Amino acid sequence: MADLLVCGLDDALVESLRKRAAASGRSVEAEHRSILSAALAHPARRSFIELLLAMPDVGRDEDFERGAHGA
């Protein structure tokens, strides 16, 4: 197994990690592993409506001219 060293973390973030670890009954290192595993092994899935709402507003339909095949 590999080791991971994370430098330059804000003190408040580290304190939040300590508190979360204590609430979970784990060490800070085990909590860190759990967070990374959850974030990377099973990324959160977004619903179809969330995907639609995240799309940028690019204009109205009238702003785009339809070609011969787009009717």
Secondary structure, DSSP 8 states (H G I E B T S, - for coil): -------S--HHHHHHHHHHHHHHT--HHHHHHHHHHHHHHS-----HHHHHHHS-----GGGS---TT--
